[in-house]
Amino acid sequence: MPDRSEIRLGEYESARLGLEQLTPRDVDRLHALQARGCLTLYPERTGWRFKADATVGVLGLDRIRLVIEPKFAIPGTQLMSWLAYALGAPIPSTARRWTTSPDGYADLVAAALLEQCEKLVREGLRRDYVRRQNLEPVLRGRLDVAAQATRRYGQLDQLHVRTFDRETDIWDNRVLATALKVALALTTSSELARALHGIAGALPHPATPDVALRALDRTRYTRLNARYRHAHTWARLLLRGGGVTDLLTDRGTAAGGLLLAMPALWEAVVRRLATETVAPHGGHAVPSSGRTGITVRGDVGNTSTFRPDVLLSCPGRDTAQRTLLPVDAKYKRYDRHGVSAADIHQLLTYSAGYTPGDAPSAVIIHPQPGGHAHRTLDVGSPRGRLGSIHVLGINTHALPEQATEWIRSALLQ
């Protein structure tokens, strides 16, 4: 996108855009993203005002290229480390390039995909049997008698045959080729573009992003294709436009865009942190829906539910019994201001629904750049204690693995 002017801003920051910088198609795409809570766009007397919400990444429009950098919680130098941790993927060797790469997040994700694809090509791409129907000068496979009789009218100079050969043109490889094509449209680095184009030549023809995503959703990993898991993780991120768990953009809404919702990323991080914290002590995560859900019935409309981001099952003092601990991820500045009343109400509901009546408790985990922090909110009433809320701030300047030990010492001491 070298012919497009570039505008940089941080999450929660705003920028003024001139009327000539946005086409009608751009306005439609931005309004679609606004409906999903990714950004805000509103008209001004001489143009538009664009405001980024808790979203980072790159958005390629017709005339401009918007680059939204992480500012609030996770510094750019650590974003890829936390993203890889949330996805359960190895940290790419390119993770340290944020401060030197002018294209930041989009190029780093593309480079992470490139790294995994190069590894697969070196090891040898997976092959599987593919059924083909071809026109051949000699008999290979099985003769298609019906096609030969109706299309060649008995002539034998060309034969309609059905073959079943082992090829690399399978969906495990095609989805990677599709993601590489998307990555090529995003990057402005000529060096990275050459490398992406080169490795794409070793893969079969790409499909459309929608078809590739459906193939990824159908993929089941076995010992035959387990080594593709990490490459598919980065491919899925690119094909979905950056969503960790959900699509951020609809089809055609943000072509050339790679946006990451930071609250969704933080929820994924907290789910893994909490699960790994209690695992050495025999704990594990359990579903917070169905029989273990908190349900509200009898109101107008549909039944509503309360679901913590993570519900941990931990062994109690009596090994025959287990206790539940609700944990909620909050992508908020709770290092600078107090916990909101709405969040306190929410966590008290969790503690009342899941934890013992004599010791109701719940946990909030929020990002806190610069150092870990732990404070406990004791909530009482004229009739006695209602519960306690542990507010844990995780140092996002450090590596995510270091946070697990700290949470364990803070909660399980």
Salt bridges, closest charged atoms under 4 A:
GLU6 OE2 - ARG8 NE 2.96
GLU6 OE1 - ARG65 NH1 3.32
ASP26 OD1 - ARG29 NH1 3.29
GLU44 OE2 - ARG49 NE 3.18
ASP53 OD1 - LYS51 NZ 3.86
ASP62 OD1 - ARG25 NH2 2.52
ASP62 OD1 - ARG29 NH1 3.60
GLU69 OE2 - ARG8 NH1 2.62
GLU69 OE1 - LYS71 NZ 3.80
ASP103 OD1 - ARG65 NH1 3.63
GLU123 OE1 - ARG227 NH1 3.18
ASP128 OD2 - ARG126 NH2 3.28
GLU136 OE2 - ARG140 NH1 3.67
ASP144 OD2 - ARG162 NE 3.45
ASP157 OD1 - ARG152 NH2 2.68
ASP165 OD2 - ARG140 NH2 2.84
GLU167 OE1 - ARG132 NH2 2.78
ASP169 OD2 - ARG132 NH2 2.92
ASP169 OD1 - ARG174 NE 3.70
ASP172 OD2 - ARG126 NH1 2.78
ASP210 OD2 - ARG251 NE 3.29
ASP217 OD1 - ARG240 NH2 3.32
ASP250 OD2 - ARG36 NH2 3.55
GLU276 OE2 - ARG272 NE 2.78
ASP328 OD2 - LYS330 NZ 3.00
ASP335 OD2 - ARG333 NH2 2.99
ASP343 OD1 - LYS330 NZ 3.28
ASP343 OD2 - LYS332 NZ 2.82
GLU405 OE2 - ARG408 NH1 2.56
